[in-house]
Amino acid sequence: MNTHSPKCFRSTVLVVLLAVSAFAHAQTPDQLPLEKILDRTSQRVSDFLDQFSNVKSVEQVTQTKLKPNGKVELEEQSTFDYLVILTNAGGELSLDESRLPVKQATADRKKDISMLLSNGFGTLFLVFHPYYAGSFEFTDAGSETVEGHNARKVHFVHTRNTRSIAALALRGREYPLELSGDAWVDPETGNILRMQAGIGSTLEDVGMKTLQSSVRFAPIAFSKDQPVYWFPSEAVVEVETPKQHWRNTHHFSGYKQFSVTTEEHVAAK
């Protein structure tokens, strides 16, 4: 009889048990806690913002005025060279959009027909940026499949009297928007695949009935040596007042990297 067999057998069982234990504690993307997903998304958005402010794209805007029955009353299309300028002075994050017209809609509409001007909704991802994330409450809304990817649906609600990522400009005043909505996030990478957001009845006193927006993102790879980031591909904004209804659609394409070099010179006295 081999006197070493029992020892070898126990050792094998121990290895197997350890392997099973490790496997049992491994977390699938569906099991990742919300806090971990938020950390990944926040870091991903921070990295992405540096990339986003170093690219330009083509923005095609369709402005649609709708009749009360939902049919199109007027539609205008414009094309712009689009880029976002990021500044961070004194810890205050600021994003400014630059639009250089390539093709603008002709101003031949009737004077009594007004169109909606919308901008900034492509940057809805800022909800998860560390600068703004503290202004929102996040809850886990389960797992879904988006664009063929496994995603976790994260619901967010803005906390009143804190930083807002959006505002309504009306008659020379700005009204911060209390946005709430959902984001579909890849739990493994932190990439945002899709978002939708709107406001409740917080601006009815200034004549806004509803505001709804949605943003779709698409993977962009500038080279094989750079990571793939999901950039805005479409943003839709829909606004209703008691008497008017608009829908603006922004399409983003042709993303290209660019670099800007600035020099400061001190004049000799």
Buried (B, 14 or more C-beta within 10 A) or exposed (E): EEEEEEEEEEEEEEEEEEEEEEEEEEEEBEEBEBEEBBEBBBEBBBEBBEBBBBBBBBBBBBBBBBEEEEEEBBBBEBBBBBBBEEEEEEEEBEBEBEBEEEEEBEEEBEEEEEBBEBBBBBBBBBBBBEBBBEBBEBEBBEBBEBBEBBBBBBBBBBEEEEBBBBEBEEEEEEBBBBBBBBBBBBBBBBBBBBBBBBBEEBBEEEEBBBBBBBBBBBEBEBEEEEEEBBBBBBBBBBBBBEEBBBBBBBBBEEBEEEEEEEEEEEEEE
